[in-house]
Amino acid sequence: MAFSSVLGPGGRNGVASAETRAPLGYAVAALSKLAQSDLLDRVGLRRTAEQVVFTATRSGFRTAAAAGRTFARVGKKGPGVRVPDAKPTGVFDLTPTEDEQMLVDVVSEYAAEVVRPAAAAADEACAAPEELLRASTDIGLPILGVPEALGGISEERSAVAGTLVAEALARGDMGLAVAALAPGAVATALSLWGSDEQQQTYLPAFTGDQVPAAALALAEPRVLFDALAPQTTATRSGDGYLLTGVKSAVPRGAEAELFVVGASLDGRPALFLVESGAAGIEVVADPSMGVRAAGITRLQLDGTPAELLGEADGSTYTECVRLSRLAWCALAVGTGQAVLDYVTPYVKEREAFGEPVAHRQSVAFMVADMAIELQAMRLVTWRAASRAAQGKEFAREVALARRLCAEKGMKIGLDGVQLLGGHGFVKEHPVERWYRDLRALGVMEGGVLV
């Protein structure tokens, strides 16, 4: 199916006019740009992924953060623009709306035709191809959570749409999905918690043609890390703050121009905005077992100037952690679906002792268990996203989703390798990469946000 064929009937290019668009209709309008361009002819299927950011060699690299752009200080202090919560229907129904399904269809095509073919080379290079990232910008991923009033495409909370998009992208590759979604995590954080001054200073860069790389940095490289108790510290300095500590699992850190960093302020966790040009920043390569295409790095901060994002009482930080975990659950669901889609025809076609291995009960039951567990992961994740979008308390639902997706996601990856036998151990088949990626669910924090 071609990209343009899933845009459906409507106005020009198959998209309804602005007067009749539902909230996600603006996202679909942005998607039509990709269908019209020749970008798909230049990436994915007809050329291999190129290393354009960096290659993490055996000795790695250590560098100052990207010089980045100068963000002009504009606007005035005070609360920023907030998108309203989604309106509850009064019916327990997790079925995506027509616009949400249309968005998922297009992103799924992008994941299948562009992301999946580039995944192996990107995993090897520890970097995402520049043209693939540019295509994700054309799709409108960075502004999915930005209010329409600020140049984005959201008229209401986008947790559900973000969850569906993350799942669809991860069916192509989790590492590339994280790389593509990383700037949108920072833009969404600014939309949810930024002041009027912060939104007017930083968000125009994300809604323009040259979207900057950006990263949400919450994790830290220490044993038994508790995401709600960061050891990176923030101290007051005049009208601002100074950060000291080390953050890990930072996607695209070598090229990021803006960071949202979690740190402890007066014993409570809080979020801070850090520009890449600030003093005391150093980026260190940190290639990992999985999610390698995201260009994982460490961010070392030594008295780095920063400004507070949101509240200092821990409430903003806690909500950020929960929304980030929700995004990782969606990534696990998408990757798990990729495993199931791959192994199901394999066991039907692979013969042993004169018959397909799927005829063995042990194999058939294993595939059935994968499908059952995957559907459970999807439903609990969608329910958490639905409650978050409606402004309801969703801490319990996120905790359940996190536990289920971390445990069952890793099991789905392991079973996928087992079902392929010796083929599951070699890079000729993508299941070994998906297994490595699914292992990330138990340890990753930050990086993505819905």
Rosetta blueprint (number, residue, H / E / L):
1 M L
2 A L
3 F H
4 S H
5 S H
6 V H
7 L L
8 G L
9 P L
10 G L
11 G L
12 R H
13 N H
14 G H
15 V L
16 A L
17 S L
18 A H
19 E H
20 T H
21 R L
22 A L
23 P L
24 L L
25 G H
26 Y H
27 A H
28 V H
29 A H
30 A H
31 L H
32 S H
33 K H
34 L H
35 A H
36 Q H
37 S L
38 D L
39 L H
40 L H
41 D H
42 R H
43 V L
44 G H
45 L H
46 R H
47 R L
48 T L
49 A L
50 E L
51 Q L
52 V L
53 V L
54 F L
55 T L
56 A L
57 T L
58 R L
59 S L
60 G L
61 F L
62 R E
63 T E
64 A E
65 A L
66 A L
67 A L
68 G L
69 R L
70 T L
71 F L
72 A L
73 R L
74 V L
75 G L
76 K L
77 K L
78 G L
79 P E
80 G L
81 V L
82 R L
83 V L
84 P L
85 D L
86 A L
87 K L
88 P L
89 T L
90 G L
91 V L
92 F L
93 D L
94 L L
95 T L
96 P L
97 T L
98 E H
99 D H
100 E H
101 Q H
102 M H
103 L H
104 V H
105 D H
106 V H
107 V H
108 S H
109 E H
110 Y H
111 A H
112 A H
113 E H
114 V H
115 V H
116 R H
117 P H
118 A H
119 A H
120 A H
121 A H
122 A H
123 D H
124 E H
125 A H
126 C L
127 A L
128 A L
129 P L
130 E H
131 E H
132 L H
133 L H
134 R H
135 A H
136 S H
137 T H
138 D H
139 I H
140 G L
141 L H
142 P H
143 I H
144 L L
145 G L
146 V L
147 P E
148 E H
149 A H
150 L H
151 G L
152 G L
153 I L
154 S E
155 E L
156 E L
157 R L
158 S L
159 A H
160 V H
161 A H
162 G H
163 T H
164 L H
165 V H
166 A H
167 E H
168 A H
169 L H
170 A H
171 R L
172 G L
173 D L
174 M H
175 G H
176 L H
177 A H
178 V H
179 A H
180 A H
181 L H
182 A H
183 P H
184 G H
185 A H
186 V H
187 A H
188 T H
189 A H
190 L H
191 S H
192 L H
193 W H
194 G L
195 S E
196 D H
197 E H
198 Q H
199 Q H
200 Q H
201 T H
202 Y H
203 L H
204 P H
205 A H
206 F H
207 T H
208 G L
209 D L
210 Q L
211 V L
212 P L
213 A L
214 A E
215 A E
216 L E
217 A E
218 L L
219 A L
220 E L
221 P L
222 R L
223 V L
224 L L
225 F L
226 D L
227 A L
228 L L
229 A L
230 P L
231 Q L
232 T L
233 T E
234 A E
235 T E
236 R E
237 S E
238 G L
239 D L
240 G E
241 Y E
242 L E
243 L E
244 T E
245 G E
246 V E
247 K E
248 S E
249 A E
250 V E
251 P L
252 R L
253 G L
254 A L
255 E L
256 A L
257 E L
258 L E
259 F E
260 V E
261 V E
262 G E
263 A E
264 S E
265 L E
266 D L
267 G L
268 R E
269 P E
270 A E
271 L E
272 F E
273 L E
274 V E
275 E E
276 S L
277 G L
278 A L
279 A L
280 G L
281 I E
282 E E
283 V E
284 V E
285 A E
286 D L
287 P L
288 S L
289 M L
290 G L
291 V L
292 R H
293 A H
294 A H
295 G L
296 I L
297 T E
298 R E
299 L E
300 Q E
301 L E
302 D E
303 G E
304 T E
305 P E
306 A E
307 E E
308 L E
309 L E
310 G L
311 E L
312 A L
313 D L
314 G L
315 S H
316 T H
317 Y H
318 T H
319 E H
320 C H
321 V H
322 R H
323 L H
324 S H
325 R H
326 L H
327 A H
328 W H
329 C H
330 A H
331 L H
332 A H
333 V H
334 G H
335 T H
336 G H
337 Q H
338 A H
339 V H
340 L H
341 D H
342 Y H
343 V H
344 T H
345 P H
346 Y H
347 V H
348 K H
349 E H
350 R L
351 E E
352 A E
353 F L
354 G L
355 E E
356 P E
357 V H
358 A H
359 H H
360 R L
361 Q H
362 S H
363 V H
364 A H
365 F H
366 M H
367 V H
368 A H
369 D H
370 M H
371 A H
372 I H
373 E H
374 L H
375 Q H
376 A H
377 M H
378 R H
379 L H
380 V H
381 T H
382 W H
383 R H
384 A H
385 A H
386 S H
387 R H
388 A H
389 A H
390 Q L
391 G L
392 K L
393 E L
394 F L
395 A H
396 R H
397 E H
398 V H
399 A H
400 L H
401 A H
402 R H
403 R H
404 L H
405 C H
406 A H
407 E H
408 K H
409 G H
410 M H
411 K H
412 I H
413 G H
414 L H
415 D H
416 G H
417 V H
418 Q H
419 L H
420 L H
421 G H
422 G H
423 H H
424 G H
425 F H
426 V L
427 K L
428 E L
429 H L
430 P L
431 V H
432 E H
433 R H
434 W H
435 Y H
436 R H
437 D H
438 L H
439 R H
440 A H
441 L H
442 G H
443 V L
444 M L
445 E L
446 G E
447 G L
448 V L
449 L L
450 V L
